[in-house]
């Protein structure tokens, strides 16, 4: 029974992290496109900042997978 709870906890941790990251990426990208549409001359600066933000957002599910593996194998 304990192992079943470990699998469930790992799945919930990974699933919620993936859901949160996808929602965050969608918000960042949509707001960046909105900013580019309003001020096309700042598109390069917005694009580079967006890539940094998306990279930082993607760190969350990677860390959640690490935590999920720790839950499963420790």
mmCIF file of the N, C-alpha and C atoms, coordinates in Angstrom:
data_MODEL
# 
_entry.id   MODEL 
# 
loop_
_atom_site.group_PDB 
_atom_site.id 
_atom_site.type_symbol 
_atom_site.label_atom_id 
_atom_site.label_alt_id 
_atom_site.label_comp_id 
_atom_site.label_asym_id 
_atom_site.label_entity_id 
_atom_site.label_seq_id 
_atom_site.pdbx_PDB_ins_code 
_atom_site.Cartn_x 
_atom_site.Cartn_y 
_atom_site.Cartn_z 
_atom_site.occupancy 
_atom_site.B_iso_or_equiv 
_atom_site.pdbx_formal_charge 
_atom_site.auth_seq_id 
_atom_site.auth_comp_id 
_atom_site.auth_asym_id 
_atom_site.auth_atom_id 
_atom_site.pdbx_PDB_model_num 
ATOM 1   N N  . UNK A 1 1  ? 0.825  -1.202 0.000   1.00 0.00 ? 1  UNK A N  1 
ATOM 2   C CA . UNK A 1 1  ? 0.000  0.000  0.000   1.00 0.00 ? 1  UNK A CA 1 
ATOM 3   C C  . UNK A 1 1  ? 0.862  1.256  0.000   1.00 0.00 ? 1  UNK A C  1 
ATOM 4   N N  . UNK A 1 2  ? 1.967  1.220  0.732   1.00 0.00 ? 2  UNK A N  1 
ATOM 5   C CA . UNK A 1 2  ? 2.848  2.377  0.810   1.00 0.00 ? 2  UNK A CA 1 
ATOM 6   C C  . UNK A 1 2  ? 3.447  2.716  -0.558  1.00 0.00 ? 2  UNK A C  1 
ATOM 7   N N  . UNK A 1 3  ? 3.781  1.692  -1.315  1.00 0.00 ? 3  UNK A N  1 
ATOM 8   C CA . UNK A 1 3  ? 4.362  1.922  -2.639  1.00 0.00 ? 3  UNK A CA 1 
ATOM 9   C C  . UNK A 1 3  ? 3.331  2.543  -3.582  1.00 0.00 ? 3  UNK A C  1 
ATOM 10  N N  . UNK A 1 4  ? 2.084  2.194  -3.428  1.00 0.00 ? 4  UNK A N  1 
ATOM 11  C CA . UNK A 1 4  ? 1.028  2.789  -4.250  1.00 0.00 ? 4  UNK A CA 1 
ATOM 12  C C  . UNK A 1 4  ? 0.910  4.276  -3.968  1.00 0.00 ? 4  UNK A C  1 
ATOM 13  N N  . UNK A 1 5  ? 1.033  4.662  -2.696  1.00 0.00 ? 5  UNK A N  1 
ATOM 14  C CA . UNK A 1 5  ? 0.985  6.086  -2.357  1.00 0.00 ? 5  UNK A CA 1 
ATOM 15  C C  . UNK A 1 5  ? 2.200  6.828  -2.888  1.00 0.00 ? 5  UNK A C  1 
ATOM 16  N N  . UNK A 1 6  ? 3.344  6.166  -2.932  1.00 0.00 ? 6  UNK A N  1 
ATOM 17  C CA . UNK A 1 6  ? 4.530  6.795  -3.505  1.00 0.00 ? 6  UNK A CA 1 
ATOM 18  C C  . UNK A 1 6  ? 4.331  7.070  -4.990  1.00 0.00 ? 6  UNK A C  1 
ATOM 19  N N  . UNK A 1 7  ? 3.791  6.096  -5.702  1.00 0.00 ? 7  UNK A N  1 
ATOM 20  C CA . UNK A 1 7  ? 3.530  6.292  -7.130  1.00 0.00 ? 7  UNK A CA 1 
ATOM 21  C C  . UNK A 1 7  ? 2.509  7.406  -7.353  1.00 0.00 ? 7  UNK A C  1 
ATOM 22  N N  . UNK A 1 8  ? 1.490  7.444  -6.524  1.00 0.00 ? 8  UNK A N  1 
ATOM 23  C CA . UNK A 1 8  ? 0.469  8.475  -6.651  1.00 0.00 ? 8  UNK A CA 1 
ATOM 24  C C  . UNK A 1 8  ? 1.049  9.858  -6.358  1.00 0.00 ? 8  UNK A C  1 
ATOM 25  N N  . UNK A 1 9  ? 1.864  9.984  -5.331  1.00 0.00 ? 9  UNK A N  1 
ATOM 26  C CA . UNK A 1 9  ? 2.478  11.266 -4.994  1.00 0.00 ? 9  UNK A CA 1 
ATOM 27  C C  . UNK A 1 9  ? 3.417  11.740 -6.095  1.00 0.00 ? 9  UNK A C  1 
ATOM 28  N N  . UNK A 1 10 ? 4.183  10.827 -6.656  1.00 0.00 ? 10 UNK A N  1 
ATOM 29  C CA . UNK A 1 10 ? 5.103  11.191 -7.735  1.00 0.00 ? 10 UNK A CA 1 
ATOM 30  C C  . UNK A 1 10 ? 4.329  11.643 -8.975  1.00 0.00 ? 10 UNK A C  1 
ATOM 31  N N  . UNK A 1 11 ? 3.255  10.943 -9.291  1.00 0.00 ? 11 UNK A N  1 
ATOM 32  C CA . UNK A 1 11 ? 2.451  11.307 -10.456 1.00 0.00 ? 11 UNK A CA 1 
ATOM 33  C C  . UNK A 1 11 ? 1.775  12.658 -10.266 1.00 0.00 ? 11 UNK A C  1 
ATOM 34  N N  . UNK A 1 12 ? 1.272  12.914 -9.075  1.00 0.00 ? 12 UNK A N  1 
ATOM 35  C CA . UNK A 1 12 ? 0.621  14.200 -8.810  1.00 0.00 ? 12 UNK A CA 1 
ATOM 36  C C  . UNK A 1 12 ? 1.637  15.333 -8.869  1.00 0.00 ? 12 UNK A C  1 
ATOM 37  N N  . UNK A 1 13 ? 2.826  15.121 -8.304  1.00 0.00 ? 13 UNK A N  1 
ATOM 38  C CA . UNK A 1 13 ? 3.860  16.165 -8.322  1.00 0.00 ? 13 UNK A CA 1 
ATOM 39  C C  . UNK A 1 13 ? 4.267  16.492 -9.753  1.00 0.00 ? 13 UNK A C  1 
ATOM 40  N N  . UNK A 1 14 ? 4.517  15.485 -10.561 1.00 0.00 ? 14 UNK A N  1 
ATOM 41  C CA . UNK A 1 14 ? 4.932  15.717 -11.937 1.00 0.00 ? 14 UNK A CA 1 
ATOM 42  C C  . UNK A 1 14 ? 3.794  16.317 -12.764 1.00 0.00 ? 14 UNK A C  1 
ATOM 43  N N  . UNK A 1 15 ? 2.591  15.838 -12.564 1.00 0.00 ? 15 UNK A N  1 
ATOM 44  C CA . UNK A 1 15 ? 1.453  16.338 -13.340 1.00 0.00 ? 15 UNK A CA 1 
ATOM 45  C C  . UNK A 1 15 ? 1.118  17.787 -13.026 1.00 0.00 ? 15 UNK A C  1 
ATOM 46  N N  . UNK A 1 16 ? 1.106  18.144 -11.748 1.00 0.00 ? 16 UNK A N  1 
ATOM 47  C CA . UNK A 1 16 ? 0.814  19.531 -11.387 1.00 0.00 ? 16 UNK A CA 1 
ATOM 48  C C  . UNK A 1 16 ? 1.916  20.476 -11.845 1.00 0.00 ? 16 UNK A C  1 
ATOM 49  N N  . UNK A 1 17 ? 3.155  20.026 -11.783 1.00 0.00 ? 17 UNK A N  1 
ATOM 50  C CA . UNK A 1 17 ? 4.253  20.869 -12.265 1.00 0.00 ? 17 UNK A CA 1 
ATOM 51  C C  . UNK A 1 17 ? 4.153  21.088 -13.772 1.00 0.00 ? 17 UNK A C  1 
ATOM 52  N N  . UNK A 1 18 ? 3.810  20.053 -14.506 1.00 0.00 ? 18 UNK A N  1 
ATOM 53  C CA . UNK A 1 18 ? 3.657  20.202 -15.952 1.00 0.00 ? 18 UNK A CA 1 
ATOM 54  C C  . UNK A 1 18 ? 2.489  21.116 -16.291 1.00 0.00 ? 18 UNK A C  1 
ATOM 55  N N  . UNK A 1 19 ? 1.408  20.989 -15.544 1.00 0.00 ? 19 UNK A N  1 
ATOM 56  C CA . UNK A 1 19 ? 0.246  21.844 -15.772 1.00 0.00 ? 19 UNK A CA 1 
ATOM 57  C C  . UNK A 1 19 ? 0.578  23.307 -15.480 1.00 0.00 ? 19 UNK A C  1 
ATOM 58  N N  . UNK A 1 20 ? 1.247  23.558 -14.377 1.00 0.00 ? 20 UNK A N  1 
ATOM 59  C CA . UNK A 1 20 ? 1.603  24.928 -14.010 1.00 0.00 ? 20 UNK A CA 1 
ATOM 60  C C  . UNK A 1 20 ? 2.584  25.527 -15.004 1.00 0.00 ? 20 UNK A C  1 
ATOM 61  N N  . UNK A 1 21 ? 3.551  24.736 -15.466 1.00 0.00 ? 21 UNK A N  1 
ATOM 62  C CA . UNK A 1 21 ? 4.527  25.249 -16.429 1.00 0.00 ? 21 UNK A CA 1 
ATOM 63  C C  . UNK A 1 21 ? 3.873  25.559 -17.768 1.00 0.00 ? 21 UNK A C  1 
ATOM 64  N N  . UNK A 1 22 ? 2.963  24.724 -18.211 1.00 0.00 ? 22 UNK A N  1 
ATOM 65  C CA . UNK A 1 22 ? 2.302  24.996 -19.488 1.00 0.00 ? 22 UNK A CA 1 
ATOM 66  C C  . UNK A 1 22 ? 1.424  26.233 -19.403 1.00 0.00 ? 22 UNK A C  1 
ATOM 67  N N  . UNK A 1 23 ? 0.761  26.422 -18.264 1.00 0.00 ? 23 UNK A N  1 
ATOM 68  C CA . UNK A 1 23 ? -0.057 27.624 -18.076 1.00 0.00 ? 23 UNK A CA 1 
ATOM 69  C C  . UNK A 1 23 ? 0.837  28.862 -18.034 1.00 0.00 ? 23 UNK A C  1 
ATOM 70  N N  . UNK A 1 24 ? 1.951  28.772 -17.316 1.00 0.00 ? 24 UNK A N  1 
ATOM 71  C CA . UNK A 1 24 ? 2.877  29.897 -17.238 1.00 0.00 ? 24 UNK A CA 1 
ATOM 72  C C  . UNK A 1 24 ? 3.497  30.240 -18.572 1.00 0.00 ? 24 UNK A C  1 
ATOM 73  N N  . UNK A 1 25 ? 3.886  29.236 -19.326 1.00 0.00 ? 25 UNK A N  1 
ATOM 74  C CA . UNK A 1 25 ? 4.450  29.481 -20.656 1.00 0.00 ? 25 UNK A CA 1 
ATOM 75  C C  . UNK A 1 25 ? 3.421  30.139 -21.572 1.00 0.00 ? 25 UNK A C  1 
ATOM 76  N N  . UNK A 1 26 ? 2.199  29.693 -21.499 1.00 0.00 ? 26 UNK A N  1 
ATOM 77  C CA . UNK A 1 26 ? 1.147  30.298 -22.322 1.00 0.00 ? 26 UNK A CA 1 
ATOM 78  C C  . UNK A 1 26 ? 0.941  31.764 -21.988 1.00 0.00 ? 26 UNK A C  1 
ATOM 79  N N  . UNK A 1 27 ? 0.949  32.088 -20.692 1.00 0.00 ? 27 UNK A N  1 
ATOM 80  C CA . UNK A 1 27 ? 0.792  33.487 -20.282 1.00 0.00 ? 27 UNK A CA 1 
ATOM 81  C C  . UNK A 1 27 ? 1.971  34.342 -20.752 1.00 0.00 ? 27 UNK A C  1 
ATOM 82  N N  . UNK A 1 28 ? 3.184  33.834 -20.568 1.00 0.00 ? 28 UNK A N  1 
ATOM 83  C CA . UNK A 1 28 ? 4.371  34.600 -20.957 1.00 0.00 ? 28 UNK A CA 1 
ATOM 84  C C  . UNK A 1 28 ? 4.387  34.841 -22.462 1.00 0.00 ? 28 UNK A C  1 
ATOM 85  N N  . UNK A 1 29 ? 4.118  33.816 -23.232 1.00 0.00 ? 29 UNK A N  1 
ATOM 86  C CA . UNK A 1 29 ? 4.175  33.949 -24.687 1.00 0.00 ? 29 UNK A CA 1 
ATOM 87  C C  . UNK A 1 29 ? 3.058  34.848 -25.197 1.00 0.00 ? 29 UNK A C  1 
ATOM 88  N N  . UNK A 1 30 ? 1.861  34.715 -24.645 1.00 0.00 ? 30 UNK A N  1 
ATOM 89  C CA . UNK A 1 30 ? 0.762  35.559 -25.117 1.00 0.00 ? 30 UNK A CA 1 
ATOM 90  C C  . UNK A 1 30 ? 1.007  37.026 -24.782 1.00 0.00 ? 30 UNK A C  1 
ATOM 91  N N  . UNK A 1 31 ? 1.529  37.309 -23.605 1.00 0.00 ? 31 UNK A N  1 
ATOM 92  C CA . UNK A 1 31 ? 1.812  38.700 -23.242 1.00 0.00 ? 31 UNK A CA 1 
ATOM 93  C C  . UNK A 1 31 ? 2.970  39.264 -24.067 1.00 0.00 ? 31 UNK A C  1 
ATOM 94  N N  . UNK A 1 32 ? 3.941  38.422 -24.403 1.00 0.00 ? 32 UNK A N  1 
ATOM 95  C CA . UNK A 1 32 ? 5.038  38.887 -25.246 1.00 0.00 ? 32 UNK A CA 1 
ATOM 96  C C  . UNK A 1 32 ? 4.529  39.225 -26.640 1.00 0.00 ? 32 UNK A C  1 
ATOM 97  N N  . UNK A 1 33 ? 3.685  38.378 -27.194 1.00 0.00 ? 33 UNK A N  1 
ATOM 98  C CA . UNK A 1 33 ? 3.121  38.667 -28.511 1.00 0.00 ? 33 UNK A CA 1 
ATOM 99  C C  . UNK A 1 33 ? 2.253  39.915 -28.485 1.00 0.00 ? 33 UNK A C  1 
ATOM 100 N N  . UNK A 1 34 ? 1.541  40.109 -27.401 1.00 0.00 ? 34 UNK A N  1 
ATOM 101 C CA . UNK A 1 34 ? 0.734  41.318 -27.247 1.00 0.00 ? 34 UNK A CA 1 
ATOM 102 C C  . UNK A 1 34 ? 1.628  42.555 -27.207 1.00 0.00 ? 34 UNK A C  1 
ATOM 103 N N  . UNK A 1 35 ? 2.741  42.466 -26.493 1.00 0.00 ? 35 UNK A N  1 
ATOM 104 C CA . UNK A 1 35 ? 3.678  43.576 -26.434 1.00 0.00 ? 35 UNK A CA 1 
ATOM 105 C C  . UNK A 1 35 ? 4.331  43.854 -27.768 1.00 0.00 ? 35 UNK A C  1 
ATOM 106 N N  . UNK A 1 36 ? 4.637  42.795 -28.519 1.00 0.00 ? 36 UNK A N  1 
ATOM 107 C CA . UNK A 1 36 ? 5.221  42.972 -29.859 1.00 0.00 ? 36 UNK A CA 1 
ATOM 108 C C  . UNK A 1 36 ? 4.230  43.616 -30.810 1.00 0.00 ? 36 UNK A C  1 
ATOM 109 N N  . UNK A 1 37 ? 2.965  43.283 -30.655 1.00 0.00 ? 37 UNK A N  1 
ATOM 110 C CA . UNK A 1 37 ? 1.945  43.870 -31.523 1.00 0.00 ? 37 UNK A CA 1 
ATOM 111 C C  . UNK A 1 37 ? 1.760  45.355 -31.218 1.00 0.00 ? 37 UNK A C  1 
ATOM 112 N N  . UNK A 1 38 ? 1.892  45.715 -29.939 1.00 0.00 ? 38 UNK A N  1 
ATOM 113 C CA . UNK A 1 38 ? 1.718  47.115 -29.554 1.00 0.00 ? 38 UNK A CA 1 
ATOM 114 C C  . UNK A 1 38 ? 2.934  47.970 -29.903 1.00 0.00 ? 38 UNK A C  1 
ATOM 115 N N  . UNK A 1 39 ? 4.136  47.403 -29.726 1.00 0.00 ? 39 UNK A N  1 
ATOM 116 C CA . UNK A 1 39 ? 5.362  48.138 -30.015 1.00 0.00 ? 39 UNK A CA 1 
ATOM 117 C C  . UNK A 1 39 ? 6.318  47.249 -30.802 1.00 0.00 ? 39 UNK A C  1 
ATOM 118 N N  . UNK A 1 40 ? 6.170  47.226 -32.110 1.00 0.00 ? 40 UNK A N  1 
ATOM 119 C CA . UNK A 1 40 ? 7.010  46.337 -32.931 1.00 0.00 ? 40 UNK A CA 1 
ATOM 120 C C  . UNK A 1 40 ? 8.503  46.658 -32.846 1.00 0.00 ? 40 UNK A C  1 
ATOM 121 N N  . UNK A 1 41 ? 8.860  47.900 -32.510 1.00 0.00 ? 41 UNK A N  1 
ATOM 122 C CA . UNK A 1 41 ? 10.284 48.247 -32.447 1.00 0.00 ? 41 UNK A CA 1 
ATOM 123 C C  . UNK A 1 41 ? 10.998 47.605 -31.266 1.00 0.00 ? 41 UNK A C  1 
ATOM 124 N N  . UNK A 1 42 ? 10.262 47.150 -30.276 1.00 0.00 ? 42 UNK A N  1 
ATOM 125 C CA . UNK A 1 42 ? 10.891 46.496 -29.128 1.00 0.00 ? 42 UNK A CA 1 
ATOM 126 C C  . UNK A 1 42 ? 10.774 44.975 -29.196 1.00 0.00 ? 42 UNK A C  1 
ATOM 127 N N  . UNK A 1 43 ? 10.512 44.440 -30.373 1.00 0.00 ? 43 UNK A N  1 
ATOM 128 C CA . UNK A 1 43 ? 10.293 42.996 -30.517 1.00 0.00 ? 43 UNK A CA 1 
ATOM 129 C C  . UNK A 1 43 ? 11.540 42.191 -30.146 1.00 0.00 ? 43 UNK A C  1 
ATOM 130 N N  . UNK A 1 44 ? 12.714 42.665 -30.528 1.00 0.00 ? 44 UNK A N  1 
ATOM 131 C CA . UNK A 1 44 ? 13.934 41.915 -30.225 1.00 0.00 ? 44 UNK A CA 1 
ATOM 132 C C  . UNK A 1 44 ? 14.193 41.806 -28.732 1.00 0.00 ? 44 UNK A C  1 
ATOM 133 N N  . UNK A 1 45 ? 14.022 42.912 -28.034 1.00 0.00 ? 45 UNK A N  1 
ATOM 134 C CA . UNK A 1 45 ? 14.221 42.912 -26.584 1.00 0.00 ? 45 UNK A CA 1 
ATOM 135 C C  . UNK A 1 45 ? 13.179 42.035 -25.894 1.00 0.00 ? 45 UNK A C  1 
ATOM 136 N N  . UNK A 1 46 ? 11.936 42.130 -26.320 1.00 0.00 ? 46 UNK A N  1 
ATOM 137 C CA . UNK A 1 46 ? 10.874 41.309 -25.722 1.00 0.00 ? 46 UNK A CA 1 
ATOM 138 C C  . UNK A 1 46 ? 11.112 39.823 -25.975 1.00 0.00 ? 46 UNK A C  1 
ATOM 139 N N  . UNK A 1 47 ? 11.570 39.504 -27.177 1.00 0.00 ? 47 UNK A N  1 
ATOM 140 C CA . UNK A 1 47 ? 11.793 38.098 -27.531 1.00 0.00 ? 47 UNK A CA 1 
ATOM 141 C C  . UNK A 1 47 ? 12.893 37.492 -26.671 1.00 0.00 ? 47 UNK A C  1 
ATOM 142 N N  . UNK A 1 48 ? 13.995 38.206 -26.498 1.00 0.00 ? 48 UNK A N  1 
ATOM 143 C CA . UNK A 1 48 ? 15.084 37.651 -25.689 1.00 0.00 ? 48 UNK A CA 1 
ATOM 144 C C  . UNK A 1 48 ? 14.667 37.511 -24.229 1.00 0.00 ? 48 UNK A C  1 
ATOM 145 N N  . UNK A 1 49 ? 13.927 38.478 -23.717 1.00 0.00 ? 49 UNK A N  1 
ATOM 146 C CA . UNK A 1 49 ? 13.436 38.383 -22.347 1.00 0.00 ? 49 UNK A CA 1 
ATOM 147 C C  . UNK A 1 49 ? 12.446 37.229 -22.203 1.00 0.00 ? 49 UNK A C  1 
ATOM 148 N N  . UNK A 1 50 ? 11.631 37.008 -23.234 1.00 0.00 ? 50 UNK A N  1 
ATOM 149 C CA . UNK A 1 50 ? 10.669 35.906 -23.198 1.00 0.00 ? 50 UNK A CA 1 
ATOM 150 C C  . UNK A 1 50 ? 11.398 34.562 -23.135 1.00 0.00 ? 50 UNK A C  1 
ATOM 151 N N  . UNK A 1 51 ? 12.472 34.404 -23.915 1.00 0.00 ? 51 UNK A N  1 
ATOM 152 C CA . UNK A 1 51 ? 13.204 33.136 -23.895 1.00 0.00 ? 51 UNK A CA 1 
ATOM 153 C C  . UNK A 1 51 ? 13.824 32.872 -22.530 1.00 0.00 ? 51 UNK A C  1 
ATOM 154 N N  . UNK A 1 52 ? 14.319 33.909 -21.880 1.00 0.00 ? 52 UNK A N  1 
ATOM 155 C CA . UNK A 1 52 ? 14.861 33.738 -20.534 1.00 0.00 ? 52 UNK A CA 1 
ATOM 156 C C  . UNK A 1 52 ? 13.745 33.329 -19.570 1.00 0.00 ? 52 UNK A C  1 
ATOM 157 N N  . UNK A 1 53 ? 12.606 33.990 -19.664 1.00 0.00 ? 53 UNK A N  1 
ATOM 158 C CA . UNK A 1 53 ? 11.480 33.661 -18.798 1.00 0.00 ? 53 UNK A CA 1 
ATOM 159 C C  . UNK A 1 53 ? 10.963 32.252 -19.009 1.00 0.00 ? 53 UNK A C  1 
ATOM 160 N N  . UNK A 1 54 ? 10.851 31.841 -20.255 1.00 0.00 ? 54 UNK A N  1 
ATOM 161 C CA . UNK A 1 54 ? 10.374 30.488 -20.549 1.00 0.00 ? 54 UNK A CA 1 
ATOM 162 C C  . UNK A 1 54 ? 11.369 29.453 -20.037 1.00 0.00 ? 54 UNK A C  1 
ATOM 163 N N  . UNK A 1 55 ? 12.649 29.751 -20.171 1.00 0.00 ? 55 UNK A N  1 
ATOM 164 C CA . UNK A 1 55 ? 13.661 28.832 -19.644 1.00 0.00 ? 55 UNK A CA 1 
ATOM 165 C C  . UNK A 1 55 ? 13.560 28.676 -18.141 1.00 0.00 ? 55 UNK A C  1 
ATOM 166 N N  . UNK A 1 56 ? 13.316 29.784 -17.447 1.00 0.00 ? 56 UNK A N  1 
ATOM 167 C CA . UNK A 1 56 ? 13.170 29.705 -15.993 1.00 0.00 ? 56 UNK A CA 1 
ATOM 168 C C  . UNK A 1 56 ? 11.892 28.981 -15.592 1.00 0.00 ? 56 UNK A C  1 
ATOM 169 N N  . UNK A 1 57 ? 10.839 29.185 -16.366 1.00 0.00 ? 57 UNK A N  1 
ATOM 170 C CA . UNK A 1 57 ? 9.578  28.478 -16.072 1.00 0.00 ? 57 UNK A CA 1 
ATOM 171 C C  . UNK A 1 57 ? 9.747  26.978 -16.284 1.00 0.00 ? 57 UNK A C  1 
ATOM 172 N N  . UNK A 1 58 ? 10.508 26.595 -17.300 1.00 0.00 ? 58 UNK A N  1 
ATOM 173 C CA . UNK A 1 58 ? 10.701 25.175 -17.585 1.00 0.00 ? 58 UNK A CA 1 
ATOM 174 C C  . UNK A 1 58 ? 11.567 24.482 -16.545 1.00 0.00 ? 58 UNK A C  1 
ATOM 175 N N  . UNK A 1 59 ? 12.258 25.253 -15.708 1.00 0.00 ? 59 UNK A N  1 
ATOM 176 C CA . UNK A 1 59 ? 13.052 24.633 -14.641 1.00 0.00 ? 59 UNK A CA 1 
ATOM 177 C C  . UNK A 1 59 ? 12.151 23.986 -13.595 1.00 0.00 ? 59 UNK A C  1 
ATOM 178 N N  . UNK A 1 60 ? 10.949 24.503 -13.420 1.00 0.00 ? 60 UNK A N  1 
ATOM 179 C CA . UNK A 1 60 ? 10.026 23.963 -12.411 1.00 0.00 ? 60 UNK A CA 1 
ATOM 180 C C  . UNK A 1 60 ? 9.655  22.501 -12.669 1.00 0.00 ? 60 UNK A C  1 
ATOM 181 N N  . UNK A 1 61 ? 9.205  22.125 -13.871 1.00 0.00 ? 61 UNK A N  1 
ATOM 182 C CA . UNK A 1 61 ? 8.864  20.699 -14.049 1.00 0.00 ? 61 UNK A CA 1 
ATOM 183 C C  . UNK A 1 61 ? 10.084 19.781 -13.982 1.00 0.00 ? 61 UNK A C  1 
ATOM 184 N N  . UNK A 1 62 ? 11.249 20.294 -14.352 1.00 0.00 ? 62 UNK A N  1 
ATOM 185 C CA . UNK A 1 62 ? 12.453 19.464 -14.243 1.00 0.00 ? 62 UNK A CA 1 
ATOM 186 C C  . UNK A 1 62 ? 12.737 19.171 -12.774 1.00 0.00 ? 62 UNK A C  1 
ATOM 187 N N  . UNK A 1 63 ? 12.635 20.187 -11.932 1.00 0.00 ? 63 UNK A N  1 
ATOM 188 C CA . UNK A 1 63 ? 12.831 19.966 -10.501 1.00 0.00 ? 63 UNK A CA 1 
ATOM 189 C C  . UNK A 1 63 ? 11.738 19.073 -9.919  1.00 0.00 ? 63 UNK A C  1 
ATOM 190 N N  . UNK A 1 64 ? 10.516 19.195 -10.422 1.00 0.00 ? 64 UNK A N  1 
ATOM 191 C CA . UNK A 1 64 ? 9.433  18.333 -9.940  1.00 0.00 ? 64 UNK A CA 1 
ATOM 192 C C  . UNK A 1 64 ? 9.676  16.872 -10.306 1.00 0.00 ? 64 UNK A C  1 
ATOM 193 N N  . UNK A 1 65 ? 10.241 16.631 -11.468 1.00 0.00 ? 65 UNK A N  1 
ATOM 194 C CA . UNK A 1 65 ? 10.573 15.254 -11.852 1.00 0.00 ? 65 UNK A CA 1 
ATOM 195 C C  . UNK A 1 65 ? 11.663 14.701 -10.932 1.00 0.00 ? 65 UNK A C  1 
ATOM 196 N N  . UNK A 1 66 ? 12.631 15.541 -10.582 1.00 0.00 ? 66 UNK A N  1 
ATOM 197 C CA . UNK A 1 66 ? 13.674 15.114 -9.640  1.00 0.00 ? 66 UNK A CA 1 
ATOM 198 C C  . UNK A 1 66 ? 13.049 14.760 -8.288  1.00 0.00 ? 66 UNK A C  1 
ATOM 199 N N  . UNK A 1 67 ? 12.137 15.592 -7.816  1.00 0.00 ? 67 UNK A N  1 
ATOM 200 C CA . UNK A 1 67 ? 11.465 15.306 -6.549  1.00 0.00 ? 67 UNK A CA 1 
ATOM 201 C C  . UNK A 1 67 ? 10.628 14.030 -6.665  1.00 0.00 ? 67 UNK A C  1 
ATOM 202 N N  . UNK A 1 68 ? 9.973  13.837 -7.793  1.00 0.00 ? 68 UNK A N  1 
ATOM 203 C CA . UNK A 1 68 ? 9.178  12.620 -7.995  1.00 0.00 ? 68 UNK A CA 1 
ATOM 204 C C  . UNK A 1 68 ? 10.063 11.380 -7.956  1.00 0.00 ? 68 UNK A C  1 
ATOM 205 N N  . UNK A 1 69 ? 11.247 11.462 -8.572  1.00 0.00 ? 69 UNK A N  1 
ATOM 206 C CA . UNK A 1 69 ? 12.166 10.319 -8.514  1.00 0.00 ? 69 UNK A CA 1 
ATOM 207 C C  . UNK A 1 69 ? 12.671 10.084 -7.089  1.00 0.00 ? 69 UNK A C  1 
ATOM 208 N N  . UNK A 1 70 ? 12.884 11.176 -6.354  1.00 0.00 ? 70 UNK A N  1 
ATOM 209 C CA . UNK A 1 70 ? 13.301 11.010 -4.962  1.00 0.00 ? 70 UNK A CA 1 
ATOM 210 C C  . UNK A 1 70 ? 12.202 10.352 -4.130  1.00 0.00 ? 70 UNK A C  1 
ATOM 211 N N  . UNK A 1 71 ? 10.965 10.712 -4.402  1.00 0.00 ? 71 UNK A N  1 
ATOM 212 C CA . UNK A 1 71 ? 9.833  10.090 -3.704  1.00 0.00 ? 71 UNK A CA 1 
ATOM 213 C C  . UNK A 1 71 ? 9.783  8.590  -4.014  1.00 0.00 ? 71 UNK A C  1 
ATOM 214 N N  . UNK A 1 72 ? 10.025 8.253  -5.269  1.00 0.00 ? 72 UNK A N  1 
ATOM 215 C CA . UNK A 1 72 ? 9.902  6.844  -5.674  1.00 0.00 ? 72 UNK A CA 1 
ATOM 216 C C  . UNK A 1 72 ? 11.044 5.981  -5.176  1.00 0.00 ? 72 UNK A C  1 
ATOM 217 N N  . UNK A 1 73 ? 12.273 6.497  -5.237  1.00 0.00 ? 73 UNK A N  1 
ATOM 218 C CA . UNK A 1 73 ? 13.417 5.620  -5.020  1.00 0.00 ? 73 UNK A CA 1 
ATOM 219 C C  . UNK A 1 73 ? 14.140 5.832  -3.703  1.00 0.00 ? 73 UNK A C  1 
ATOM 220 N N  . UNK A 1 74 ? 13.677 6.728  -2.854  1.00 0.00 ? 74 UNK A N  1 
ATOM 221 C CA . UNK A 1 74 ? 14.310 6.877  -1.543  1.00 0.00 ? 74 UNK A CA 1 
ATOM 222 C C  . UNK A 1 74 ? 13.386 6.491  -0.417  1.00 0.00 ? 74 UNK A C  1 
# 
